[in-house]
Amino acid sequence: MGSALMTTRARKTPGRVAFVGSGPGDAGLLTVRATELLARAELVVTDPDVPSEVIALADGAEVRPAVGEPADVAKDLVNEARNGRCVVRLVAGDPLTLDSVVTEAQSVARSTVDFDVVPGVPGGTAVPAYAGVALGAVHTEADVRSTVDWAGLASAPGTLVLHATGSHLAEAASSLVENGLAPQTPVAVTAGGTAFGQKTVDTSLASLAADAGDLSGQLVVTVGSTVAGRSKLSWWESRALYGWRVLVPRTKEQAGAMSERLREHGAIPVEVPTISVEPPRSPAQMERSVKGLVDGRYQWVIFTSTNAVRAVWEKFREFGLDARAFSGVKIACVGESTAAKVRSFGIIPELIPSGEQSSEGLLADFPPYDDILDPVDRVLLPRADIATETLAAGLRERGWEIDDVTAYRTVRAAPPPADTREMIKSGGFDAVCFTSSSTVRNLVGIAGKPHTRTLVACIGPQTAETAREFGLRVDVQPEFATVPALVDALAQHAARLRAEGALPPPRKTKRLRRS
């Protein structure tokens, strides 16, 4: 009896299988439930056309392709689940609209393994929406890559949504016209729907094959009078930086906010770390400074970067301190992004430059030392090892004693891959966004100077000055030295160039897909 109980307890708890749809392409369309399951997955069995951005959400999971016939795939899913694993069967689109996946699900259902189905956003409605076509409440969807009732389709109410490839367009156009639709009926053909390479061609049934026959891959074709109003609702492809490849020379930890802002404007960010942030070689200076903060040694602490804020807080954690250590100390920040980092720790800065967000702008607003009003005459300045002396010298002129402390070191990163270096030198990037002088110096050092056709955007005057010293033409500099302002200024510049007809020729589709 005891042996039987032990055997029962030793059995593994069965896992589950989840059939998860990734939607039509844009990873942002993934459902909340799908995101949760991918985060918990131990094994992801995926189709080759699932976007890599979606697969990346299964961090830590084993990822392998679905191999073999549906019965083989289902057998693998069931065996893995019986071994106690949480399995996600990840498919492009919507799981139960694909015949092979339906067969897999039916096989799993015949087993004793529990399973879930998480629909993906259907491409038949998502792609027209991304193309700016308002389908309305009544529309008809059909896959014209197989047998089609053309007479029934031509007489169907509302807009037609057809799934096709380029080779099917001529037959679709002629068949619909033969069955009663006018040759001039508006048509929109979208390739790469909802992805950053999406391209929509406006045409008519009479010109469909000639205008869109060379589009590759799976196409979504919308046919009907509502297509004529597409230009008013075309929001995806009309964004200022749509399809632009923008170089983001920032550390991996810092690139996220800029890359996300660029994506909002339609760009394809390519992150190339140019510096690596490391602790100072000797911790003694920072340890003395933290002790001085606690002991009331400083009247002000000035932060010139988010890295400096992060370095001080890391040292705080080492000593078991929190924001209360800043009690009685005033905080100044060189710009809004640095101030936002300080606020994230529950502290409100007393001083941010009212004008130019730079060392010069901070000095313009910084009060001189007053031996009557200021009980302490010392300022803590935790900075990078390569920081300039402009700020420290200006503070000393105002009567302050400065503890200029190395809070972190910036080390040049390893060179990017050869193809990325070639794109930088040959003009493969439409723009580059520099956020500091060190990113300019290090990018040129590890990869060479960006091509003259690449627009150069610099976050502030010092960064712009360094770029010019390296022979770069500075095209964009925002009014405020923040990452959002920098990206928005680049987008506004691109919109002006487009309005003036001064943008360079569009990229070839092949090159865009490769990137």
KOLVO-600569 format. One record per residue (C-alpha): x, y, z; residue number from 0; residue in three letters. Coordinates in pm, whole numbers, plus 50000, padded with zeros to 5 digits. Each point is the difference from the previous one (the first is absolute). Layout:
X,Y,Z,NUM,Ala
...
This chain:
50000,50000,50000,0,Met
50279,50240,50098,1,Gly
50184,49921,49677,2,Ser
49688,50074,49795,3,Ala
49956,50337,50173,4,Leu
50360,50091,49935,5,Met
49959,49908,49635,6,Thr
49691,50218,49971,7,Thr
50172,50298,50158,8,Arg
50302,49960,49774,9,Ala
49793,50040,49685,10,Arg
50046,50332,49821,11,Lys
49714,50245,49996,12,Thr
49883,50021,49637,13,Pro
50058,50324,49816,14,Gly
49772,50169,49748,15,Arg
50007,50083,49632,16,Val
49895,50345,49884,17,Ala
49933,50072,49632,18,Phe
50092,50368,49975,19,Val
49949,50230,49700,20,Gly
50259,50272,49942,21,Ser
49771,50206,49777,22,Gly
50082,50140,49655,23,Pro
50349,50141,50065,24,Gly
50021,50292,50242,25,Asp
50110,49864,50337,26,Ala
49801,50279,50164,27,Gly
49679,49822,49897,28,Leu
50078,49697,50217,29,Leu
49725,49945,50257,30,Thr
50065,50039,50373,31,Val
49922,49631,50053,32,Arg
50249,49900,49730,33,Ala
50270,50218,50159,34,Thr
49938,49840,50341,35,Glu
50024,49646,49861,36,Leu
50321,50075,49809,37,Leu
50155,50143,50317,38,Ala
49920,49677,50190,39,Arg
50081,49757,49719,40,Ala
50269,49739,50044,41,Glu
49981,49885,49637,42,Leu
49887,50195,49693,43,Val
49934,49807,49679,44,Val
49977,50262,49727,45,Thr
49933,50047,49632,46,Asp
50270,50169,49785,47,Pro
49783,50303,49915,48,Asp
49943,50108,50361,49,Val
50170,50340,50056,50,Pro
50325,49982,50196,51,Ser
49873,50277,50229,52,Glu
49722,49768,50116,53,Val
50232,49704,50054,54,Ile
50230,50224,50205,55,Ala
49723,50035,50260,56,Leu
50053,49636,50095,57,Ala
50314,50093,50190,58,Asp
50166,49696,50154,59,Gly
49786,49744,49818,60,Ala
50128,49736,49763,61,Glu
49897,50098,49646,62,Val
49986,49753,49714,63,Arg
49820,49978,49665,64,Pro
49692,49791,49933,65,Ala
50129,49707,49794,66,Val
49804,49737,49809,67,Gly
49634,49934,49933,68,Glu
49732,50135,50237,69,Pro
49978,49660,50170,70,Ala
50376,50006,50068,71,Asp
49987,50353,50141,72,Val
49701,49911,50221,73,Ala
50175,49688,50132,74,Lys
50302,50212,50096,75,Asp
49779,50256,50177,76,Leu
49818,49730,50198,77,Val
50320,49822,50104,78,Asn
50160,50322,50121,79,Glu
49688,50094,50198,80,Ala
49984,49654,50158,81,Arg
50357,50057,50116,82,Asn
49874,50297,50198,83,Gly
50100,50282,49764,84,Arg
49798,50311,49923,85,Cys
49984,49988,49618,86,Val
49900,50278,49760,87,Val
49924,49913,49639,88,Arg
50062,50339,49839,89,Leu
49852,50065,49656,90,Val
49983,50304,49774,91,Ala
49651,50142,49976,92,Gly
49705,49831,50173,93,Asp
50047,49633,50104,94,Pro
49664,49845,49912,95,Leu
49983,50167,49658,96,Thr
50295,49788,49878,97,Leu
49904,49649,49891,98,Asp
50327,49839,50108,99,Ser
49978,50155,50348,100,Val
49636,49894,50030,101,Val
50115,49643,49937,102,Thr
50268,50038,50269,103,Glu
49743,50132,50248,104,Ala
49762,49715,49926,105,Gln
50278,49748,50065,106,Ser
50090,50165,50331,107,Val
49630,50006,50095,108,Ala
49984,49621,49960,109,Arg
50275,49963,50261,110,Ser
49971,50050,50374,111,Thr
50207,50322,49990,112,Val
49823,50327,50080,113,Asp
50027,50271,49738,114,Phe
49910,50364,49937,115,Asp
49940,50199,49681,116,Val
50098,50368,49990,117,Val
49877,50167,49679,118,Pro
50221,50241,49812,119,Gly
49874,50325,49851,120,Val
49866,49897,49656,121,Pro
50189,50143,49705,122,Gly
49680,50045,49800,123,Gly
49899,50291,50223,124,Thr
50337,50110,50140,125,Ala
50178,50053,49668,126,Val
49726,50220,49846,127,Pro
49993,50199,50326,128,Ala
50378,50057,49977,129,Tyr
49954,50101,49635,130,Ala
49731,50252,50093,131,Gly
49705,49812,49843,132,Val
49681,50028,50205,133,Ala
49824,49667,49944,134,Leu
49687,50100,50189,135,Gly
49753,49758,50154,136,Ala
49944,49802,49678,137,Val
50286,49845,49805,138,His
50079,49666,49840,139,Thr
50326,49811,50034,140,Glu
50128,49727,49768,141,Ala
50321,49815,49922,142,Asp
50039,50009,49621,143,Val
50301,49769,50005,144,Arg
49759,49705,49982,145,Ser
49664,49932,49834,146,Thr
49782,50312,49999,147,Val
49631,50065,49929,148,Asp
50066,50317,49802,149,Trp
49634,50069,49924,150,Ala
49910,49982,50368,151,Gly
50300,50209,50096,152,Leu
49923,50271,49744,153,Ala
49644,50030,50129,154,Ser
50098,49997,50371,155,Ala
49912,50315,50198,156,Pro
50259,50245,50128,157,Gly
50374,50011,49940,158,Thr
50179,49687,49881,159,Leu
50312,49886,50187,160,Val
50200,49751,49795,161,Leu
50303,49798,50107,162,His
50223,49946,49699,163,Ala
50349,50002,49852,164,Thr
50117,50196,49699,165,Gly
49928,49710,49766,166,Ser
49629,50002,50091,167,His
49932,50367,49933,168,Leu
49932,49980,49626,169,Ala
49745,49719,50041,170,Glu
49834,50176,50294,171,Ala
49961,50326,49807,172,Ala
49865,49843,49681,173,Ser
49764,49764,50186,174,Ser
49849,50277,50212,175,Leu
49950,50224,49696,176,Val
49845,49713,49802,177,Glu
49755,49946,50284,178,Asn
49879,50357,50016,179,Gly
50246,50227,50183,180,Leu
50101,50319,49820,181,Ala
50357,50002,49861,182,Pro
50065,50333,50180,183,Gln
49907,49863,50344,184,Thr
50269,50126,50244,185,Pro
50247,49741,50129,186,Val
50276,50013,50263,187,Ala
50264,49726,50006,188,Val
50211,49967,50316,189,Thr
50319,49797,50032,190,Ala
50174,49938,50333,191,Gly
49689,50110,50186,192,Gly
50045,50156,50349,193,Thr
50380,49960,49983,194,Ala
50251,50284,49959,195,Phe
50047,49905,49635,196,Gly
49629,50026,49920,197,Gln
49929,50138,49654,198,Lys
49657,50084,49859,199,Thr
49929,50058,49630,200,Val
49686,50188,49894,201,Asp
49853,49891,49670,202,Thr
49677,49874,49838,203,Ser
49876,49663,49881,204,Leu
50092,50095,49643,205,Ala
50364,50073,50096,206,Ser
50040,49759,50291,207,Leu
50237,49747,49842,208,Ala
50214,50268,49833,209,Ala
50035,50220,50309,210,Asp
50039,49739,50274,211,Ala
50097,49676,49830,212,Gly
50365,50033,50101,213,Asp
49925,50020,50375,214,Leu
50141,49699,50178,215,Ser
49879,49786,50287,216,Gly
49649,49976,50138,217,Gln
49775,50286,49890,218,Leu
49679,50141,50142,219,Val
49786,50153,49725,220,Val
49708,50226,50093,221,Thr
49744,50072,49728,222,Val
49717,50251,50019,223,Gly
49897,50363,50017,224,Ser
50130,50043,50357,225,Thr
50355,49954,49869,226,Val
49975,50343,49834,227,Ala
50012,50168,50343,228,Gly
50314,49817,50111,229,Arg
50227,50306,49987,230,Ser
49809,50170,50282,231,Lys
50049,49705,50238,232,Leu
50344,49881,49888,233,Ser
50180,50033,50332,234,Trp
50264,49723,49991,235,Trp
50186,50069,49677,236,Glu
49958,50378,50024,237,Ser
50204,50046,50318,238,Arg
50292,50239,49970,239,Ala
50280,49743,50034,240,Leu
49817,49706,49843,241,Tyr
50246,49743,49868,242,Gly
50307,50199,50107,243,Trp
50289,49807,50151,244,Arg
50132,50209,50286,245,Val
50327,49924,50175,246,Leu
49974,50009,50380,247,Val
50354,50011,50142,248,Pro
49912,49936,50365,249,Arg
50067,49734,50257,250,Thr
49752,49714,50000,251,Lys
49850,50114,50331,252,Glu
49942,50356,49875,253,Gln
49886,49936,49643,254,Ala
49649,49882,50087,255,Gly
49825,50335,50044,256,Ala
50152,50149,49686,257,Met
49927,49692,49791,258,Ser
49638,49994,50116,259,Glu
49956,50370,49916,260,Arg
50148,49942,49655,261,Leu
49761,49711,49938,262,Arg
49708,50227,50090,263,Glu
50107,50222,49710,264,His
50031,49699,49768,265,Gly
50378,49957,50005,266,Ala
50198,49678,50023,267,Ile
50255,50058,50281,268,Pro
50330,49816,49982,269,Val
50177,50001,50336,270,Glu
50379,50011,49991,271,Val
50159,50039,50345,272,Pro
50301,50232,49981,273,Thr
50085,50019,50368,274,Ile
49994,49766,50293,275,Ser
49934,50149,50343,276,Val
50221,49852,50272,277,Glu
50069,50080,50368,278,Pro
50301,50219,50085,279,Pro
50329,49816,50044,280,Arg
50009,50099,50367,281,Ser
49679,50023,50204,282,Pro
50158,50217,50271,283,Ala
49894,50338,49855,284,Gln
49637,49902,49966,285,Met
49992,49841,50345,286,Glu
50137,50321,50158,287,Arg
49742,50204,49806,288,Ser
49708,49787,50117,289,Val
50125,50031,50358,290,Lys
50023,50376,49948,291,Gly
49639,50012,49886,292,Leu
49887,49826,50316,293,Val
50219,50228,50218,294,Asp
49871,50325,49847,295,Gly
50321,50087,49814,296,Arg
49819,50125,49686,297,Tyr
49757,50282,49924,298,Gln
49939,49880,49642,299,Trp
50029,49684,49794,300,Val
50011,50056,49624,301,Ile
49910,49715,49764,302,Phe
50114,50038,49639,303,Thr
49874,49664,49868,304,Ser
49769,49712,50078,305,Thr
50309,49781,50035,306,Asn
50118,50220,50286,307,Ala
49662,49968,50173,308,Val
50010,49622,49956,309,Arg
50357,49980,50135,310,Ala
49914,50193,50318,311,Val
49693,49786,50067,312,Trp
50195,49681,49950,313,Glu
50245,50123,50261,314,Lys
49707,50086,50227,315,Phe
49875,49642,49976,316,Arg
50343,49870,50097,317,Glu
49980,50200,50323,318,Phe
49631,49928,50067,319,Gly
49899,50363,49938,320,Leu
49696,50150,49826,321,Asp
49873,50342,49892,322,Ala
50006,50125,50359,323,Arg
50377,50037,49964,324,Ala
49926,50312,49789,325,Phe
49818,50170,50287,326,Ser
50118,50361,50016,327,Gly
50190,49975,49669,328,Val
49890,50186,49687,329,Lys
49996,49816,49668,330,Ile
50082,50155,49662,331,Ala
49969,49820,49667,332,Cys
50149,50096,49666,333,Val
49685,49907,49806,334,Gly
49651,49851,50006,335,Glu
50104,49639,49932,336,Ser
50239,50007,50295,337,Thr
49733,50164,50215,338,Ala
49752,49728,49904,339,Ala
50246,49737,50123,340,Lys
50036,50186,50332,341,Val
49621,50024,50034,342,Arg
49971,49624,49946,343,Ser
50170,49963,50339,344,Phe
49746,50225,50171,345,Gly
50202,50322,50006,346,Ile
49903,50331,49839,347,Ile
50298,50201,49865,348,Pro
50027,50362,50110,349,Glu
50169,50122,49683,350,Leu
49978,49915,49630,351,Ile
50127,50249,49738,352,Pro
49724,50234,49888,353,Ser
50169,50048,49665,354,Gly
50257,49787,49824,355,Glu
50023,49657,50159,356,Gln
50376,49972,50027,357,Ser
50280,50080,50243,358,Ser
49994,50361,49878,359,Glu
49624,50018,50047,360,Gly
50029,49862,50352,361,Leu
50275,50250,50086,362,Leu
49785,50285,49873,363,Ala
49735,49915,50262,364,Asp
50221,49873,50281,365,Phe
50014,50236,50302,366,Pro
50336,50133,50124,367,Pro
50114,49897,50345,368,Tyr
49865,50227,50274,369,Asp
50185,49965,50330,370,Asp
49694,50128,50190,371,Ile
49721,49802,49830,372,Leu
50195,49684,49922,373,Asp
50104,49803,50309,374,Pro
50232,49777,49794,375,Val
50220,50106,49708,376,Asp
50066,49661,49839,377,Arg
49847,49838,49689,378,Val
50017,49631,49911,379,Leu
50046,49940,49628,380,Leu
49986,49625,49920,381,Pro
50089,49957,49633,382,Arg
50164,49788,49734,383,Ala
50375,49967,49989,384,Asp
50009,50189,49669,385,Ile
49783,50297,50104,386,Ala
50115,50349,49896,387,Thr
50105,50266,50252,388,Glu
49750,50262,49885,389,Thr
49750,49943,50277,390,Leu
50249,49958,50286,391,Ala
50193,50312,49896,392,Ala
49683,50208,49975,393,Gly
49884,49888,50345,394,Leu
50334,50095,50154,395,Arg
49969,50347,49844,396,Glu
49671,50031,50186,397,Arg
50173,49933,50329,398,Gly
49920,49631,50049,399,Trp
50239,49728,50114,400,Glu
49969,49698,49769,401,Ile
50042,49629,50067,402,Asp
50032,49884,49639,403,Asp
49962,49624,50037,404,Val
50029,49722,49742,405,Thr
49671,49814,50039,406,Ala
50044,49777,49696,407,Tyr
50231,49935,49708,408,Arg
49902,49997,49634,409,Thr
50187,49740,49802,410,Val
49987,49973,49623,411,Arg
49787,49708,49889,412,Ala
50107,49731,49756,413,Ala
49948,50078,49629,414,Pro
49661,49902,49853,415,Pro
49975,49723,49736,416,Pro
50162,50062,49663,417,Ala
49668,50046,49816,418,Asp
49892,50266,50250,419,Thr
50331,50185,49959,420,Arg
49952,49989,49623,421,Glu
49647,50141,50033,422,Met
50132,50286,50216,423,Ile
50271,50094,49752,424,Lys
49796,49951,49683,425,Ser
49684,50185,50103,426,Gly
49793,49697,50089,427,Gly
49850,50194,50292,428,Phe
49762,50288,49940,429,Asp
50090,50170,50328,430,Ala
50208,49968,50315,431,Val
49904,50136,50343,432,Cys
50290,50106,50223,433,Phe
49930,50055,50370,434,Thr
50347,50096,50122,435,Ser
50344,50100,49878,436,Ser
50136,49661,50099,437,Ser
49752,49821,49773,438,Thr
50126,50210,49709,439,Val
50366,49930,50074,440,Arg
49948,49632,50064,441,Asn
49777,49934,49700,442,Leu
50258,50156,49768,443,Val
50271,49804,50183,444,Gly
49838,49656,49973,445,Ile
49808,50031,49674,446,Ala
50110,50308,49805,447,Gly
49820,50322,49908,448,Lys
49639,49981,49885,449,Pro
49950,50069,49629,450,His
49913,50355,49896,451,Thr
49650,49889,49894,452,Arg
49926,49891,50358,453,Thr
49820,50271,50199,454,Leu
50174,50080,50328,455,Val
49789,50086,50306,456,Ala
50175,50120,50319,457,Cys
49836,50035,50338,458,Ile
50176,50322,50105,459,Gly
50262,50262,49911,460,Pro
50301,49815,50142,461,Gln
49910,49684,49811,462,Thr
49945,50204,49684,463,Ala
50336,50173,50041,464,Glu
50176,49665,50033,465,Thr
49822,49871,49689,466,Ala
50119,50301,49802,467,Arg
50355,49949,50126,468,Glu
49985,49657,49834,469,Phe
49886,50156,49674,470,Gly
49631,49907,50033,471,Leu
49718,50224,49883,472,Arg
49752,50051,50283,473,Val
49647,50006,49857,474,Asp
49785,49982,50314,475,Val
50036,50138,50353,476,Gln
49692,50020,50227,477,Pro
49909,50297,50215,478,Glu
50014,49782,50311,479,Phe
50272,49741,50058,480,Ala
49784,49691,50057,481,Thr
49971,49675,49809,482,Val
49629,50052,49911,483,Pro
50071,50354,49881,484,Ala
50293,49877,49790,485,Leu
49793,49732,49824,486,Val
49702,50233,49953,487,Asp
50228,50266,49850,488,Ala
50136,49744,49753,489,Leu
49645,49904,49904,490,Ala
49904,50365,49949,491,Gln
50310,50054,49786,492,His
49910,49698,49787,493,Ala
49644,50129,49958,494,Ala
50132,50336,49881,495,Arg
50234,49833,49752,496,Leu
49713,49789,49868,497,Arg
49779,50307,49960,498,Ala
50280,50174,49809,499,Glu
50064,49694,49783,500,Gly
50357,49985,50128,501,Ala
50007,49647,50139,502,Leu
50244,49751,49843,503,Pro
49859,49723,49781,504,Pro
49823,49720,50193,505,Pro
50193,49686,50090,506,Arg
49971,49688,49794,507,Lys
49757,49756,50158,508,Thr
50257,49719,50006,509,Lys
50243,50201,50205,510,Arg
49732,50109,50245,511,Leu
49892,49641,50063,512,Arg
50357,49889,50059,513,Arg
50048,50270,50260,514,Ser
